[in-house]
Amino acid sequence: MDLGTLPRDIVGAKCWYSRLVKGRPIITESSAKTPTNDLSKKRSSFWVGWGIPIIALISVNFLEAYLPARLIILMMGGAFLWMGAGCVINAMRCGRLHCYVSGPAMLIGGTLIMLLGFDILDLGPIRVMHISYATILVVALSFVPEFFVGSYGQKLKSNMKE
């Protein structure tokens, strides 16, 4: 397909789609990266995507004396992987800056927790809790840029227009 034949708004730098179906771009208003597509702003999707996994992570501190270590590792790794997938999906849906950093960080953290916890990977003195704390720190720091440029980069975009 010759991109020169597509309208400028489809080919231009502000193009928001990344997939083509049978040579035609998927162009719908609902699939645009807008704050209205932010899953974390909807109560039900927030609880499914992040609320329940956060509760699972907090509960690990109280349940580790009662549950087998492998189950604790599954809970921790699964919670980070689930939230990471949610952030990656959210970054694609709405373009939230925090999600571009926290999604991959949680996916990497969850994977490392599983690999370390099940003795597939040995990182010497680094333990599961170190990975967990580092992941939480990176996720917390990923909110900082939003204070300066807005959750969706709107402050940066408005400054560029002037």
N, C-alpha and C positions, 0 to 999 in steps of 0.2 A: 504494500500500500504506500503510495506516494504521500508523504506528509505535507508536501507543498500544496496539495489540493484541499487540505482541511482548513476550516476557518481559523483566523488568527487567535481567537480566544481559546481554541482547543490546543493549538500548537505552542502558544506563547509561554513565557516564563512562569506565568501564574496558573499553569495547568495543574489540576488537582487530581486527575484520575491517573491510574497507572496500568490499567488492564484494557485490553481490547477483546471484544467478543465477535467472532466472525468478521474481523476487519473493521468493526464499528466501535467507537468509544462508548463506554458506559457513562452517559451523561444524564444524571437526574439531580434534582435539587436536594433530595434527601441524602445523597451520597457525597455531597460536598463537605470539606473539612470546615465545619462551623461549630461554635460553642454549643449549639442546640443538639449536636450529636454526641456530646460528652456523657459517657456512661456513668461517670462518678457523680453527675448532677441529678441523676434519677435515683430515688430512694431504693427501689427494688433491685436495680442492677448494681448499685453500690454495695448493698448487703451481700448479694451473691458473689460479686467479683472481688470485694476487698473486706467487707465487714466480717463475714464468717471465717475467712482465713486468718484475719488479725486475732479474732477470738481464739482460734485454734493455736496460734503462736503463743498467745498469753497463757493459755491453759496448759501448755507444755511445762511451764515452770511449776505448776501445782501437781501435774499428773506423772512426772518423771519417776516418782517414788513408787507408783502403783502400776505403771504400764511397762511392758518390755521395751528395751532400748530401740529395737528395730521399729516398733510402732511409733515411738517418739520421733525417730529419724524420718519415717514416712510422713508423719504429720507436719514436721518442720519443712522438709523439702517440698512436699506437695503443696503446702500453703504458699511458699515463695514462688514455686512454678506456676500455680494457679493465678496469683496476683500479677506475676510478670507477664503471663499471657494476656491478662486483662488490660494491662498497661500498653502492651504492644498493639492490641486491637484498638484501644482508645486513642493511641497516637495516630493510627491510620484513619480513624473515624473523625476526630476533631482537631488533631494537631496540637494537643496540649504539650507544652514544653517539658513539664515534669515527667510525662510518660515516655518521652524519647530517651531519657536517662534511666529512669527507674525500671522500666520494662526489661531491658537487657540486663541491668544489674541484678534484678530479682531472678531472672532466668539463669544467669551464671551462678548466683548464690545458691539457688535451689539445687542446681545440678551438682555443684561442689559439695553441698551438704549430703546429698545422696551418695556421691562417690566416696567421700570420707567416712560417712556413717556406716556404710556397708563394706568398708575396708577394700574397696576397689582401687583407691588412690591413697598414697601416703605422702603427706606434705610435711613430714617431720613433726616439729612441735606445734604446728597449726592444727587446731581442733575444730569440731563442728560449731561450737559456740563462738569461736573467733570469726568464722565465716558468717555466722548469723549476725553478729554485732557489726561487722564491716558492711554487710548488705544493708542493714537498717541505717547505718550512718550515711552511706551513699544515697539511699532513698530520701533520707531527711534533707541532705544537702541539695538534692535535685529540685527542691522547692525554692531555693534561694534566687535563681534567675527570674522566677515568676514575680518576685517583689519589684524587680527593676524594669522588666519589659512586659509584664502581664502574663496571665496564664496561657494565652494563645499568641503572644508576641504582639498584641495590639498596640502597646505603647511604642514599640520599635517601628511598627508599620506606619503609625501616625506621624512619627518624627521623620521618616523617610519621605513622606508625601510633601512635607513642608519645604 
